[in-house]
Amino acid sequence: MVKLMDLCDYAPVYIRSIAPYQPGKPISELARELGLNEADIVKLASNENPLGISPKAAAAIPAAIGELARYPDGSGYELKQALGSKLGVTASSIVLGNGSNDVLEMAARAFLAPGLKAVYAQHAFAVYPLATQACGAIGVEVPARDYGHDLAGMLRAIDQDTRVVFIANPNNPTGTFVAPGEMHAFLRQVPAGVLVVLDEAYQEYLPAELRADSVAWLSEFPNLVITRTFSKIYGLAGLRLGYALAHERVADLMNRVRQPFNANSIALVAAVAALNDEAFIQRSRDVNFEGMAYLTEGFKRLELTYIPSQGNFISVRVGDGAEVFRRLLKRGVIVRPIAGYGLPQHLRVTIGMPTENERLLRALEDSLHE
Ligand SMILES: *Cc1c(COP(=O)(O)O)cnc(C)c1O
């Protein structure tokens, strides 16, 4: 009989060496550990919308419950129609995912294989190296410039084995942003045989003057994939829904590696409703903008430096990130240590509601003086 140890040794070495993704600590877990009420815990760790779910999405969900015995619409017809008319794209250029993580993985699986390469930046979103490694491909990490993407360096890193470039704009966990003009100039220089995955999970948080019509670039660059999510400004992180926009032929390839029913029925219905909840989106943007101003003022008062962010989060330099993280936990505040992103001196803080931001600042001040 083969022992389990031996069995696992047969898994490809590139799978066995994957470092598992570290999610934010759940509220329920810290409540158990500290013997606290869940209501007394502030979680600013996973860039969720502090306003909660879009009211229109919440109102649409009960009607979907009656249909749960049936499989979801595997083509996501209604949502693709809604996205298509909002964004001006055809349904066949949209790929739906179980979260945008799912579509990022589909892009990797459709274009990467052992021996091929993906290029991404230092301090970039953790899913890019994970998805690359799961395909047995080689990840090429390009050193950051001022914590952000060095696009010239990324261009130089592309060689004949490169098939994918991942760019988050704004980036998580740094919040850095590449201006539309620079991004467009970059796209013009990337070889046509290299897929550029432009991850716009935080696009809706950008102030109008920074927001590019990146969707219009799709007709100019058939090698561009734009990914977006319902997990952030739309407040549906728990339902898992994201999407990719791509040239129809690229979308077709991605759909071939997609699980047939990856987007669930409730998520599909809630997303259609959330998509057009303009009042909620605007309120979410306002809450974020005010919270960002409040926190950056607070950090200045505490003489802490931070990386200016265009997302719904901000990374602040606290010295020993792991230690300050633990001190904040003791005070019932969960943030995100980002040593795994090469930033051991920083903590990433999601912008919360005013009372949550106040709790964070007070706990941070206490932690620094402990
Ligand atoms: C949060 C986030 C996502 C979205 O993940 P989902 O799977 O859609 O919840 C994608 N990219 C980045 C950079 C993110 O920070």
Ligand as a Chemical Component Dictionary entry (heavy atoms), coordinates in Angstrom:
data_LIG
# 
_chem_comp.id                   LIG 
_chem_comp.type                 NON-POLYMER 
_chem_comp.pdbx_formal_charge   0 
_chem_comp.three_letter_code    LIG 
# 
loop_
_chem_comp_atom.comp_id 
_chem_comp_atom.atom_id 
_chem_comp_atom.alt_atom_id 
_chem_comp_atom.type_symbol 
_chem_comp_atom.charge 
_chem_comp_atom.model_Cartn_x 
_chem_comp_atom.model_Cartn_y 
_chem_comp_atom.model_Cartn_z 
_chem_comp_atom.pdbx_ordinal 
LIG C1 C1 C 0 -10.256 42.383 -3.652 1  
LIG C2 C2 C 0 -9.499  42.247 -4.923 2  
LIG C3 C3 C 0 -10.003 41.494 -5.971 3  
LIG C4 C4 C 0 -11.381 40.911 -5.889 4  
LIG O1 O1 O 0 -11.432 39.657 -5.439 5  
LIG P1 P1 P 0 -12.820 38.883 -5.558 6  
LIG O2 O2 O 0 -12.399 37.505 -5.888 7  
LIG O3 O3 O 0 -13.585 39.506 -6.679 8  
LIG O4 O4 O 0 -13.506 39.019 -4.260 9  
LIG C5 C5 C 0 -9.284  41.399 -7.133 10 
LIG N1 N1 N 0 -8.118  42.041 -7.276 11 
LIG C6 C6 C 0 -7.618  42.802 -6.309 12 
LIG C7 C7 C 0 -6.362  43.544 -6.543 13 
LIG C8 C8 C 0 -8.285  42.909 -5.100 14 
LIG O5 O5 O 0 -7.764  43.631 -4.118 15 
# 
loop_
_chem_comp_bond.comp_id 
_chem_comp_bond.atom_id_1 
_chem_comp_bond.atom_id_2 
_chem_comp_bond.value_order 
_chem_comp_bond.pdbx_ordinal 
LIG C1 C2 SING 1  
LIG C2 C3 SING 2  
LIG C2 C8 DOUB 3  
LIG C3 C4 SING 4  
LIG C3 C5 DOUB 5  
LIG C4 O1 SING 6  
LIG O1 P1 SING 7  
LIG P1 O2 DOUB 8  
LIG P1 O3 SING 9  
LIG P1 O4 SING 10 
LIG C5 N1 SING 11 
LIG N1 C6 DOUB 12 
LIG C6 C7 SING 13 
LIG C6 C8 SING 14 
LIG C8 O5 SING 15 
# 
